[in-house]
Amino acid sequence: MVSGPDIITYIGVPLAVLGVLPIIYNTVSTLATLSKVRRILRRGRLAGVTRGDVINHVIEVELPRYTIAPLDRIEQEKEYWRLHDHPSEIPGGSWTIFHWKTHSIGQKTQRIDYADQLRQPQAEIGFEELVGFLLDLGAVPDPVGFRMLRGSGLWAPAGTRLLLSPNQHKAALSIAPLDDSDGNLSLSVNWSSDWGTRDQNSLPPYWVRIRGVPPTRPVAKTENEGKEPLGEEIGGPKIEDKDDLKLKYAPATEDSPPAIRCQIGIDGLISAIPDDFDAQMFDHLNVQHLEVDQAGTNTTGVWFASVITAHGTSSQTILWNYKIPSSILNFAKKSTIPCGILVLLGLIEESATPEWATHYNDGDEKVEATFRRMREDSRAAERERAMSPAERAVAFRERTQKRHDDWVEGLNKQRRLEAQREETRMVEALQSPKWDNKLVSEHQLTWLKEKGYVDRSHDLRRAVEVLLWRMVSDHELARDLAKILDGWLAFVDNGGMRKADYMILKQSQVMFAFGCLFLAIIEDSVTAAHGSLAMDLQECLRVWKRVRLG
């Protein structure tokens, strides 16, 4: 007969053991998973806090969340261009492939059951900083990706490629799942050391290189141009320049013209440094006259930043920082110069313009006046022959005096008539059809080449580039250009050109011609940027200020 202790021994004890087995399994499994998680954290060099609940088989992991930013390109050059030796392989940690400036912004706690559920917190970074950094490394934007991101926002499918590798075969930056984004745009990054195509000598985003020309030997002034040096080329010094500052910026050969790197920020020009191996060539590079102040009183800086931005803008432009003021954009798109004014300035022939002036035919009137004068002289001579010698002498003197008075009166009348016609011609010229800035600039560029202010081999973009280069070192040129453009903008806002405005342009015709080149470049930039990758990219950067990178 089986007793109670036997039942407890043979049945109760095994049942008790079976009841404890899940606890034992959970304990062993939790400890094994916890050890694996810690091993993963050590391999990824992550400082995290781990805790295990052996009863419920739950593991808590606390990992720091960071806000990151790219390193300084110059001071931390070595780390900036080099990949991290031990990047994290945990999902969400793709950003650890690069070296960053990091700052901890708190802890994120995860509750996981298995090691493969571990996620590294995504890092916060400025979208513009991220894109600029990857572009500097050599990434290539994907127009389809940015167009999709601009149109769909957070609904853009995960895996959409925004930036491609330099060979455009793989994704460098793509949209990631929104699991840890807290409503922000979630991105993942990828890079390989085999992709590197750029280095410290490459031009970073928001910088532009402008190339000048070596100086040429100036020639003597002509009689027609007493105030302007006709022999000066765009990059050469003025004849009246007594210091050799600009000569200092020019190399000896045409094959290696001097170049300047300009950094353009949101407010305009930030700095300009020589793009040359011998930095001693540029001892006195000063750009204070081109910096835009907070009050906006330095219009020279505004014009320089607008033109250099327009010069660097095209359908292939990737990233730009300065926004050309709407007033300047609208001004550049307007047709503001009457074609008759170009005729008066000697830039074009009147036959090349639509009919706008009154034409006078004084030939018949002059012939009739000549015959009338001859008839009067003939009749007077006949009357004098019938007179006595004394009377004939008096009549001859009177006739001679009258002829002189009539001649003087005729000259005065002709002078008044010409002045009246010139005034009428001026009014008609001011009211003549206005030409587009692009068309005006073509004639201005031709005139500048004929007068020797622009090299004959330079097109519009090259001429503007050299002008920008000159403005960096030539304070007077920069000031005069801004002055003529400000005056031009003012009379357009006030209803159009008047005679006083024409006289100002005539006195500063070279500056006026340079200003036309500037406006043509700005007008071209409006068309080039419209509907392009640059517009999509800039709109995405405007909408998404901060993103999560993992």
C-alpha positions in Angstrom: 0.0 0.0 0.0 1.3 3.4 -1.1 1.7 5.8 1.8 1.4 9.6 1.7 5.2 10.2 2.0 5.7 7.9 -1.0 3.2 9.9 -3.0 5.0 13.1 -2.1 8.4 11.6 -2.9 7.6 10.0 -6.2 5.0 12.4 -7.5 5.2 15.7 -5.7 8.9 16.2 -6.0 9.0 15.7 -9.8 6.1 18.0 -10.1 7.9 20.6 -8.0 11.0 20.2 -10.1 8.9 20.6 -13.3 7.4 23.8 -11.8 10.8 25.3 -11.1 12.2 24.4 -14.6 10.7 27.5 -16.3 12.2 29.7 -13.7 15.6 28.0 -14.2 15.2 28.3 -18.0 14.3 32.0 -17.7 17.2 32.6 -15.5 19.7 30.9 -17.7 18.2 32.4 -20.9 18.1 35.9 -19.3 21.7 35.7 -18.1 22.9 34.4 -21.5 21.0 37.1 -23.4 22.3 39.7 -20.9 25.8 38.5 -21.5 25.4 38.7 -25.2 23.9 42.2 -25.0 26.9 43.3 -23.0 29.3 41.7 -25.4 27.6 43.6 -28.3 27.8 46.9 -26.4 31.5 46.3 -25.7 32.2 45.5 -29.3 30.4 48.6 -30.4 32.2 50.6 -27.7 28.9 51.8 -26.2 28.6 52.9 -22.6 25.2 51.5 -21.6 23.6 50.3 -18.4 22.0 46.8 -18.6 19.6 45.1 -16.1 18.0 41.7 -16.3 14.7 40.4 -14.8 15.3 36.7 -14.5 11.7 36.0 -13.5 10.0 37.7 -16.4 12.9 37.2 -18.9 13.1 41.0 -19.6 16.3 42.9 -20.2 16.5 46.7 -19.8 19.2 48.6 -21.7 19.9 52.3 -21.1 21.9 53.9 -23.9 22.7 57.6 -24.3 21.1 59.6 -27.1 23.4 62.2 -28.8 23.2 65.3 -30.8 26.0 65.3 -33.3 27.6 67.7 -35.8 30.5 67.4 -38.3 34.0 68.1 -37.2 35.9 71.3 -38.1 37.2 70.8 -41.6 40.6 72.5 -41.0 41.4 72.0 -37.3 40.4 68.4 -37.3 41.4 67.5 -40.8 42.6 64.0 -40.2 39.4 62.8 -38.4 37.1 64.7 -40.7 38.1 62.7 -43.8 38.7 59.3 -42.1 36.1 56.7 -41.2 35.7 55.4 -37.7 37.9 52.4 -37.0 35.2 50.6 -34.9 31.7 51.7 -36.1 28.7 50.3 -34.3 27.0 47.3 -35.9 23.8 47.7 -33.9 20.8 48.8 -35.9 20.3 52.5 -35.6 24.0 53.2 -35.2 25.0 53.8 -38.8 26.0 57.3 -37.9 29.0 55.9 -35.9 30.8 55.2 -39.2 32.1 58.8 -39.1 33.8 61.0 -36.5 31.5 63.6 -35.0 31.3 66.3 -32.4 28.9 64.6 -29.9 26.9 65.9 -27.0 24.7 63.6 -24.8 21.1 64.8 -24.5 19.7 62.1 -22.3 19.2 58.3 -21.9 16.9 56.0 -23.8 15.6 52.8 -22.1 14.8 49.7 -24.1 13.0 46.6 -22.8 14.0 43.6 -24.9 13.6 39.8 -24.8 16.4 38.9 -27.2 19.7 40.4 -28.2 18.7 40.9 -31.8 16.0 43.3 -30.6 18.6 45.8 -29.4 18.6 49.1 -31.1 21.0 52.0 -30.8 19.3 55.4 -30.3 19.4 57.5 -33.4 21.4 60.7 -33.2 20.0 64.2 -33.8 21.7 66.3 -36.5 20.9 69.3 -38.6 19.7 68.2 -42.0 21.7 70.9 -43.7 24.8 70.1 -41.8 24.5 66.4 -42.7 23.9 67.0 -46.4 26.7 69.5 -46.6 29.1 67.1 -44.9 28.3 64.2 -47.2 28.5 66.4 -50.3 31.9 67.5 -49.1 32.9 63.9 -48.9 31.9 63.4 -52.5 28.3 62.1 -52.3 26.0 62.8 -55.3 22.3 63.9 -54.8 19.6 61.7 -56.2 17.0 64.0 -57.9 14.3 61.4 -57.7 14.8 60.9 -54.0 14.7 64.6 -53.1 11.7 65.1 -55.4 9.9 62.3 -53.6 10.8 63.6 -50.1 9.6 67.1 -51.1 6.3 65.7 -52.3 5.6 63.0 -49.8 7.4 64.0 -46.6 7.2 61.4 -43.9 5.2 59.2 -46.2 8.2 58.7 -48.5 8.9 54.9 -48.4 11.8 53.6 -46.3 14.9 53.0 -48.4 14.4 56.0 -50.7 17.9 57.1 -51.7 18.7 60.8 -51.2 22.5 60.8 -51.7 24.5 58.3 -53.7 28.1 57.2 -53.5 30.6 59.0 -55.7 30.3 56.3 -58.4 26.4 56.6 -58.0 26.1 52.8 -57.6 25.1 52.6 -53.9 23.2 54.7 -51.4 25.1 57.0 -49.1 22.0 58.5 -47.4 18.6 57.0 -47.4 15.3 57.2 -45.6 15.0 54.8 -42.6 12.0 53.4 -40.8 10.2 55.8 -38.4 10.5 53.4 -35.3 12.7 55.7 -33.2 12.1 59.1 -34.9 9.4 60.6 -32.6 7.8 62.2 -35.7 11.1 63.4 -37.2 12.5 62.5 -40.5 14.5 59.3 -40.0 17.7 58.7 -42.1 20.5 56.1 -42.3 23.9 56.7 -43.7 26.4 54.4 -45.4 30.0 55.0 -46.6 33.0 53.0 -47.7 36.7 54.0 -47.6 36.8 52.9 -51.3 34.5 55.7 -52.2 36.7 58.6 -51.1 37.3 61.0 -54.0 37.7 64.4 -52.3 40.2 65.8 -49.8 41.1 69.0 -48.0 42.0 70.8 -51.2 38.5 70.3 -52.6 36.0 73.2 -52.4 33.5 72.6 -49.6 29.8 73.5 -49.9 28.8 77.1 -49.5 32.2 78.1 -50.9 32.9 79.4 -54.4 36.1 79.8 -56.3 36.5 82.9 -58.5 39.4 83.2 -60.9 40.9 86.4 -62.1 43.3 87.2 -64.9 46.9 88.4 -64.8 47.4 92.2 -65.3 48.2 93.5 -68.8 50.3 96.5 -69.6 48.1 99.6 -69.7 48.1 101.9 -72.7 47.9 105.6 -72.8 44.5 107.4 -72.6 42.9 108.5 -75.8 41.4 111.9 -76.6 37.9 110.5 -76.6 38.3 108.9 -73.2 39.9 111.4 -70.9 38.7 109.8 -67.7 38.6 106.1 -68.5 41.7 103.9 -69.2 40.7 102.2 -72.5 43.7 99.9 -72.5 42.8 98.4 -69.2 41.6 94.8 -69.1 39.1 93.6 -66.6 41.8 92.1 -64.3 44.4 94.8 -64.8 45.1 97.8 -62.6 43.9 101.2 -63.4 46.4 103.6 -64.9 45.9 106.1 -62.1 46.5 103.4 -59.5 49.8 104.2 -57.8 50.0 101.2 -55.5 50.7 97.8 -56.9 48.2 96.0 -54.8 46.4 94.3 -57.6 49.7 93.4 -59.3 50.5 91.5 -56.2 47.5 89.2 -56.7 48.4 88.1 -60.2 50.7 85.3 -61.3 53.1 85.7 -64.1 51.4 83.4 -66.7 47.9 83.2 -68.2 47.9 79.5 -67.6 47.7 79.9 -63.8 45.5 83.0 -63.1 45.0 83.9 -59.4 41.9 82.6 -57.7 40.1 83.4 -54.4 37.9 81.1 -52.4 34.8 83.0 -51.0 32.6 81.6 -48.2 29.0 82.7 -48.6 26.8 82.5 -45.6 23.1 83.3 -45.0 23.9 87.1 -44.7 26.4 87.3 -47.5 30.2 87.0 -47.8 31.8 85.6 -44.7 35.5 85.3 -45.7 37.8 85.1 -48.7 41.1 83.3 -48.7 43.6 82.8 -51.5 43.4 79.6 -53.5 47.1 79.5 -54.1 50.0 77.4 -52.9 51.9 80.5 -51.9 49.8 82.3 -49.3 52.3 85.1 -49.1 51.0 86.4 -52.4 47.9 87.6 -50.6 49.1 89.6 -47.6 46.3 92.2 -47.6 43.2 90.3 -48.6 40.5 92.5 -46.9 36.8 91.9 -47.5 35.3 94.3 -45.0 33.9 96.4 -47.8 31.9 93.4 -49.1 30.5 92.2 -45.8 26.8 92.8 -45.2 26.0 94.5 -41.9 22.9 93.8 -39.9 21.3 97.1 -40.8 21.7 96.4 -44.5 23.4 99.7 -45.2 26.3 98.2 -47.1 24.6 97.6 -50.4 28.0 96.7 -51.9 28.0 93.5 -49.9 24.4 92.7 -50.9 25.2 93.1 -54.6 28.4 91.1 -54.4 26.7 88.2 -52.5 23.8 88.3 -55.0 25.9 88.2 -58.1 28.4 85.6 -56.8 25.4 83.4 -55.8 23.8 83.9 -59.2 27.2 83.1 -60.9 27.4 79.8 -59.0 23.8 78.9 -59.6 22.9 76.6 -62.5 20.8 73.5 -63.1 23.7 71.5 -61.6 24.0 73.5 -58.5 23.7 71.2 -55.4 23.7 73.4 -52.3 23.6 77.1 -51.8 23.2 79.2 -48.7 22.6 82.8 -49.6 19.1 83.8 -50.9 19.1 86.7 -53.4 16.7 89.4 -52.1 13.4 89.4 -53.9 13.7 93.1 -54.8 16.9 92.3 -56.8 15.4 89.3 -58.4 12.4 91.2 -59.6 14.6 94.1 -60.7 16.8 91.7 -62.8 13.7 90.2 -64.5 12.3 93.6 -65.6 13.0 95.3 -68.9 14.2 98.7 -67.7 16.6 100.2 -70.4 14.9 101.9 -73.4 16.6 100.9 -76.7 16.8 104.6 -77.6 19.1 105.2 -74.7 21.5 102.6 -75.9 21.6 104.4 -79.3 22.3 107.7 -77.5 25.1 106.0 -75.5 26.7 104.8 -78.8 26.2 101.1 -77.9 24.1 100.2 -81.0 23.1 101.6 -84.3 19.6 103.1 -84.6 18.9 100.8 -87.5 19.1 97.8 -85.1 16.2 99.1 -83.0 12.5 99.5 -83.7 11.5 102.9 -85.1 11.2 105.3 -82.2 12.7 108.7 -83.3 11.3 111.4 -85.5 13.4 111.9 -88.7 13.7 115.4 -90.2 14.4 116.4 -93.8 15.8 120.0 -94.0 17.5 119.7 -97.4 14.7 121.3 -99.4 14.3 124.1 -97.0 18.0 124.9 -97.0 18.0 124.9 -100.9 15.0 127.2 -101.0 16.7 129.6 -98.5 19.9 129.6 -100.5 18.0 130.5 -103.7 16.0 133.2 -101.9 19.1 134.8 -100.6 20.7 134.7 -104.1 17.6 136.4 -105.6 17.6 139.1 -102.9 21.3 139.8 -103.5 20.8 140.0 -107.3 17.9 142.5 -106.9 19.9 144.6 -104.5 22.9 144.6 -106.9 20.7 145.9 -109.7 19.3 148.7 -107.5 22.9 149.6 -106.5 24.0 150.0 -110.2 21.4 152.7 -110.7 22.7 154.7 -107.7 25.5 157.3 -107.4 28.8 156.1 -106.2 28.2 157.5 -102.7 24.8 156.0 -102.4 26.1 152.7 -103.8 28.8 152.6 -101.1 26.2 153.2 -98.4 23.8 150.6 -99.8 26.6 148.0 -100.1 27.6 148.5 -96.5 24.0 148.1 -95.4 23.5 145.0 -97.6 26.7 143.5 -96.2 25.6 144.3 -92.6 22.2 142.8 -93.2 23.7 139.7 -94.7 25.9 139.3 -91.6 22.9 139.8 -89.3 20.9 137.3 -91.3 23.8 134.8 -91.1 24.1 135.2 -87.3 20.3 134.9 -86.9 20.3 131.8 -89.0 23.0 130.3 -86.8 21.1 131.1 -83.7 17.9 129.7 -85.2 19.7 126.5 -86.3 21.2 126.2 -82.8 17.8 126.6 -81.1 16.3 124.1 -83.6 19.0 121.5 -82.9 18.6 122.0 -79.2 14.8 121.5 -79.5 15.3 118.5 -81.6 17.9 117.0 -79.2 15.4 117.5 -76.4 12.7 115.9 -78.5 15.0 113.0 -79.3 15.8 112.6 -75.6 12.1 112.4 -74.8 11.5 109.9 -77.6 14.5 107.8 -76.5 13.2 107.7 -72.9 9.8 106.5 -74.2 11.3 104.0 -76.7 10.6 100.2 -76.2 12.5 98.7 -73.3 14.9 95.8 -73.9 15.5 92.8 -71.8 18.6 92.8 -69.6 20.0 89.8 -71.4 19.8 91.6 -74.7 21.3 94.8 -73.3 24.2 92.8 -71.7 25.1 91.3 -75.1 25.6 94.8 -76.6 27.4 96.0 -73.4 29.8 93.1 -73.5 30.6 93.7 -77.1 31.3 97.4 -76.3 33.5 96.5 -73.3 35.5 94.2 -75.5 35.9 96.8 -78.2 37.1 99.4 -75.6 39.5 96.9 -73.9 37.8 96.6 -70.6 37.0 92.9 -71.1 39.2 90.3 -72.7 37.9 89.3 -76.2 38.0 85.6 -75.3 35.7 86.0 -72.3 32.0 85.2 -72.4 29.4 86.7 -70.0 30.0 84.3 -67.1 33.8 84.6 -67.4 33.6 88.4 -67.5 31.4 88.5 -64.4 33.7 86.1 -62.6 36.7 88.4 -63.2 34.7 91.4 -62.1 33.8 89.6 -58.8 37.5 88.8 -58.4 38.4 92.5 -58.9 35.8 93.6 -56.4 37.5 91.7 -53.6 40.7 93.7 -54.0 39.5 96.9 -55.6 37.4 98.8 -53.1 36.7 101.7 -55.4 35.4 99.5 -58.2 33.1 97.7 -55.8 31.8 101.0 -54.4 31.2 102.5 -57.8 29.5 99.4 -59.1 27.1 99.3 -56.1 26.4 103.0 -56.5 25.4 102.7 -60.2 23.2 99.6 -59.4 21.5 101.3 -56.5 20.8 104.3 -58.6 19.4 102.1 -61.4 17.2 100.2 -59.0 16.0 103.5 -57.5 14.8 105.1 -60.8 13.1 101.8 -61.8 11.2 101.8 -58.5 10.3 105.5 -59.1 8.6 104.9 -62.5 11.4 104.7 -65.0 14.4 106.5 -66.4 14.5 110.3 -66.6 17.0 112.6 -68.3 19.0 113.1 -65.0 19.3 109.3 -64.8 20.5 109.1 -68.3 23.2 111.7 -67.6 24.4 109.7 -64.6 24.7 106.6 -66.7 26.5 108.5 -69.5 29.1 109.8 -67.0 29.6 106.3 -65.6 29.1 104.3 -68.8 31.8 101.7 -67.9 30.2 101.0 -64.5 26.8 100.9 -66.2 28.0 98.3 -68.6 29.4 96.2 -65.8 26.1 96.5 -64.0 24.3 95.2 -67.0 26.5 92.1 -66.9 25.6 91.6 -63.3 21.9 91.8 -63.9 22.1 89.4 -66.8 23.7 86.8 -64.6 21.1 87.2 -61.9 18.3 86.9 -64.5 19.9 83.7 -65.8 20.1 82.2 -62.3 16.3 82.5 -61.9 15.7 80.3 -65.0 18.5 77.9 -64.1 17.3 77.2 -60.6 13.6 76.9 -61.3 12.3 73.3 -61.0 15.8 71.9 -60.6 17.4 69.6 -58.0 18.6 72.6 -56.1 15.0 73.8 -55.6 13.9 70.4 -54.3 16.9 70.1 -52.0 16.6 73.6 -50.6 12.9 73.1 -49.9 13.6 69.9 -48.1 16.3 71.6 -46.0 13.8 74.4 -45.2 11.1 72.0 -44.0 13.3 69.5 -42.1 15.7 71.5 -39.9 16.6 68.5 -37.6 16.5 64.8 -38.5 17.3 61.5 -36.8 20.3 59.7 -38.2 20.6 56.0 -37.5 
